[in-house]
């Protein structure tokens, strides 16, 4: 059942795009792709001990996270830490961190019982390009999957 507006990730601009049909109407969806896009490609607030790539001290994150968590301590923080990697070298250890960051960003789906399982794989697919493959097994057992390209070097602070 279509209950949400479709937002997709545009790797060229590192931004979300509102899905529009050929007739210009907003595309409606069940919300899964939109939820994944927001979870992966918005900036989660960096932890106190995280190194900020531009040394600005700006830990980013959704401005209402603390208020939301004050009101509901069980609430999930929005976004991922992928933005912390944009100046990292393309090493296996960094790819492992990217996978971990993506898994953390999507873990709420299982905790909140929107999905049975979320699996993320990550690999370097070209210089400066991280490939993220996301597979979600929904509550009804159906599978949903997408592959995302993430340009580290374009994610400037």
HELIX and SHEET records of a PDB file:
HELIX    1   1 UNK A   32  UNK A   41  1                                  10    
HELIX    2   2 UNK A   65  UNK A   71  1                                   7    
HELIX    3   3 UNK A   82  UNK A   85  5                                   4    
HELIX    4   4 UNK A   92  UNK A  106  1                                  15    
HELIX    5   5 UNK A  108  UNK A  111  1                                   4    
HELIX    6   6 UNK A  152  UNK A  154  5                                   3    
SHEET    1   A 2 UNK A   4  UNK A   5  0                                        
SHEET    2   A 2 UNK A  28  UNK A  29 -1                                        
SHEET    1   B 2 UNK A   7  UNK A  10  0                                        
SHEET    2   B 2 UNK A  15  UNK A  18 -1                                        
SHEET    1   C 3 UNK A 115  UNK A 126  0                                        
SHEET    2   C 3 UNK A 129  UNK A 138 -1                                        
SHEET    3   C 3 UNK A 143  UNK A 151 -1                                        
END                                                                             
